């Protein structure tokens, strides 16, 4: 797709087909940022490794789509207050169904938005999470799992040296009694 040239009309404008496919005038592909909370799709010309956030609701960690499909159009998300309540209700639903501790939804809300949720959010009923929120939670769980596996691997290396037997001298047992396998 990098070799595709953009076709111009008589007035110099790029055809809508090329713009919808995400092709730039220079031949590069436009990226797309999809918000976790409000589902706002935002075009980004060069996708860089930055800490992006949603302009609409303020959520961090949007989904970054590097290779946009032709059917992915930029769209506006829902209003901020609705996005906040819907996200917290989805986190509350996950917490209830996976039997996580009570503070789980508040901590994940803080990770997503950068501040603690208001107390009245706890009074709202839980509802199934959106696809973007499920994808975010799955990514967070995968990172946590990798961190825990690395810690276990580190502990395993420490235990390998400590696996030597230490015999305690006891007046009731002889040295040969310690080698008995039951």
C-alpha positions, 0 to 999 in steps of 0.5 A, a space after each residue: 500500500 506504500 506504493 499507491 499514489 493518491 489520485 487528485 481531482 482537477 481542484 487538487 483535492 484527494 479522493 475520498 477513497 484514499 482518505 477513507 483508506 487512511 492514505 496520506 499525501 506522502 504515502 504513509 498510513 494515518 493512525 487511529 486512537 480509540 478511547 477506552 471510555 467514550 469510544 471516540 476515534 481520533 486520527 493521528 498523522 504519525 503515531 509516535 510512542 507518546 502518552 496519549 489521552 482522549 481529548 473528549 473525556 480525558 482517559 489515558 491509554 487509548 487503543 492505538 491502531 497503526 494500520 487503519 482499515 478502510 471502514 474505520 472512520 473517525 467519530 465523536 464519543 459520548 459526553 464526558 459524564 456518561 463516559 465516566 459513569 459507564 466506565 465505572 459501571 463496567 469496572 464494577 461489573 467486572 469486579 462483581 463477576 470475578 470476585 475482586 476486592 471492593 477497591 478494584 474498580 476505583 483503582 482501575 478508574 484511577 489508572 484510566 482517568 488519573 484521579 479517584 472516582 466520586 463516591 456517588 459512582 458506587 451507588 450506580 448499578 453495574 452494567 456489562 463493560 464495553 469492548 474497549 474496556 475489556 481490551 484494556 483490562 486484558 492488557 493490564 492483566 497480561 502485564 501483571 501476569 508477566 511481572 509476577 512470572 518474572 518475580 517467580 523466576 527471580 525467586 526460583 533462582 534464589 531458592 536454587 542455592 538455598 536447597 541444600 539440606 541443613 541438619 540439626 543436631 539432636 540428641 534423640 536422632 542419629 545422623 543416619 536417621 535424617 536420610 530415611 525416606 518415608 
